[in-house]
Amino acid sequence: MNSVYLPPKIATLKHSSTPYRGEWIIYQFASREYKAIHEVPQQNGERKAVESISLSSIAEAQSFSGYLGSYGWQRVWDLK
């Protein structure tokens, strides 16, 4: 299996009452660009990106996260 490089996650959001909707993951790229990707689980266990939004700043990423929060999406903390 080939490993795919992904930039660092800065936020992961899940919908509390409908976890089958997958996750919104916000990534930060080295060039200070941000991208929010909506991933949904597939029957084979893999995840599929169904939507992607480019965000131009950290403020826009925070605003988008707040927008998702107003529709029931909650931040998931990845503590390792």
C-alpha positions in Angstrom: 0.0 0.0 0.0 1.4 3.4 -1.0 1.4 6.0 1.8 0.0 9.3 0.8 1.5 12.5 2.3 -1.1 14.7 4.0 -0.3 18.1 5.5 -0.9 18.6 9.2 -4.5 18.5 10.5 -5.5 21.6 12.4 -9.1 20.4 13.1 -11.4 17.4 12.8 -15.1 17.8 13.1 -17.8 15.1 13.4 -21.6 15.4 13.4 -22.7 14.3 16.8 -26.1 12.8 16.0 -25.2 11.3 12.6 -21.6 9.9 12.6 -22.2 8.2 9.2 -21.8 11.6 7.7 -18.0 11.2 8.1 -15.7 14.0 9.1 -14.6 17.4 8.0 -10.9 17.7 8.3 -9.1 21.0 8.0 -5.5 20.8 6.8 -2.8 23.5 6.9 -0.3 23.6 4.0 3.2 25.0 4.2 2.2 28.0 2.0 -0.3 29.2 4.7 -3.1 27.8 2.6 -5.9 25.8 4.2 -8.2 23.2 2.9 -11.3 21.6 4.4 -12.1 18.1 3.2 -15.3 16.2 3.9 -14.5 12.5 4.1 -17.1 9.7 4.4 -16.4 6.0 5.4 -17.0 3.4 2.7 -18.2 -0.2 3.2 -14.6 -1.5 2.6 -13.3 0.6 5.5 -11.6 3.2 3.4 -12.5 6.9 3.4 -13.7 8.9 0.4 -13.4 12.6 -0.1 -16.8 13.9 -1.2 -16.2 17.6 -0.9 -13.3 20.0 -0.7 -13.1 23.7 0.1 -10.1 26.0 -0.2 -9.7 28.5 2.6 -7.3 31.4 2.3 -6.4 32.1 5.9 -6.6 30.7 9.5 -9.4 33.2 10.2 -11.4 31.7 7.3 -10.6 28.2 8.5 -11.9 29.2 12.0 -15.0 30.8 10.5 -15.7 27.7 8.5 -15.3 25.5 11.6 -17.8 27.8 13.4 -20.2 27.5 10.5 -20.1 23.7 10.7 -20.6 24.0 14.4 -23.9 25.8 13.9 -25.1 22.7 12.0 -24.2 20.2 14.7 -20.6 19.4 13.8 -18.3 19.2 16.8 -14.6 19.3 17.1 -12.8 16.0 17.9 -9.6 16.2 19.8 -6.8 13.9 18.6 -4.7 13.4 21.7 -1.7 11.2 21.2 
